Amino acid sequence: MAEKEDPVKLHKDGNTLYELGKYEEAKENFLRASELYLKTNNFFDAAYSLFKAGECAFMLKDYEKAVEHFLKSAELSFSKGFDRFGVS
């Protein structure tokens, strides 16, 4: 039986990978965590995971993707009325 993906673990592992400078792997974790959070209507954590993916893309000098992830995070945050990160 396949192990169920845990968005909390993916996000936590993404943070660890980020700290180790493994930005591409971290970005993949954050994007997958965001997808899983969205499936459970956890928009707050989905937006934060997208923001973290944007930080990874920025560190990889993929500025176009960074902007894309930041904008998706901001749009999701704004649409749900979140402002705790200063994202929206």
PEPEWO-V46566 format. One record per residue. N is the residue number from 1. RES is the residue in one letter. SS is DSSP state (a for helix, b for strand, c for the rest). OMEGA is omega in radians with two decimals (none if undefined). Layout:
N&RES&SS&OMEGA + N&RES&SS&OMEGA
This chain:
1&M&c&-3.12 + 2&A&c&3.10 + 3&E&c&3.14 + 4&K&c&3.12 + 5&E&c&-3.13 + 6&D&c&-3.11 + 7&P&a&3.12 + 8&V&a&3.12 + 9&K&a&3.11 + 10&L&a&-3.14 + 11&H&a&3.14 + 12&K&a&3.10 + 13&D&a&3.08 + 14&G&a&3.10 + 15&N&a&3.13 + 16&T&a&3.12 + 17&L&a&3.11 + 18&Y&a&-3.13 + 19&E&a&3.13 + 20&L&c&-3.14 + 21&G&c&3.13 + 22&K&c&-2.96 + 23&Y&a&-3.14 + 24&E&a&3.12 + 25&E&a&3.13 + 26&A&a&-3.13 + 27&K&a&3.12 + 28&E&a&3.11 + 29&N&a&-3.12 + 30&F&a&3.13 + 31&L&a&3.12 + 32&R&a&3.10 + 33&A&a&3.13 + 34&S&a&3.11 + 35&E&a&-3.11 + 36&L&a&3.09 + 37&Y&a&3.14 + 38&L&a&-3.13 + 39&K&a&3.14 + 40&T&c&3.14 + 41&N&c&3.06 + 42&N&c&-3.02 + 43&F&a&-3.13 + 44&F&a&-3.12 + 45&D&a&3.07 + 46&A&a&3.14 + 47&A&a&-3.13 + 48&Y&a&3.11 + 49&S&a&3.07 + 50&L&a&3.10 + 51&F&a&3.12 + 52&K&a&3.08 + 53&A&a&3.08 + 54&G&a&3.09 + 55&E&a&3.12 + 56&C&a&3.13 + 57&A&a&3.10 + 58&F&a&3.13 + 59&M&a&3.10 + 60&L&c&-3.10 + 61&K&c&3.04 + 62&D&c&-2.98 + 63&Y&a&3.11 + 64&E&a&3.11 + 65&K&a&3.13 + 66&A&a&3.13 + 67&V&a&3.14 + 68&E&a&-3.13 + 69&H&a&3.12 + 70&F&a&3.14 + 71&L&a&3.10 + 72&K&a&3.11 + 73&S&a&-3.13 + 74&A&a&3.14 + 75&E&a&3.13 + 76&L&a&3.13 + 77&S&a&-3.11 + 78&F&a&-3.09 + 79&S&a&-3.13 + 80&K&a&3.07 + 81&G&c&3.12 + 82&F&c&3.03 + 83&D&c&-3.06 + 84&R&c&-3.12 + 85&F&c&-2.97 + 86&G&c&-3.14 + 87&V&c&-3.06 + 88&S&c&none
